[in-house]
Amino acid sequence: MKKLTLGLLGAAAVAATILLVRQQKEVEAAKSPRLVPAGESQPTDLSLERIRELGL
């Protein structure tokens, strides 16, 4: 019974660690600015104002 309890606690600890790491990566990704791909001077998302300025 002791081995089963320790095994379950270990599995729960591993699962919790994985979830925390995934959450931390998501938060870091949301905070980082979107990088502009090489050869482009502006992000790909155009605002409605910018589209109207371009006459599209």
HELIX and SHEET records of a PDB file:
HELIX    1   1 LYS A    2  LYS A   31  1                                  30    
HELIX    2   2 LEU A   48  LEU A   54  1                                   7    
END                                                                             
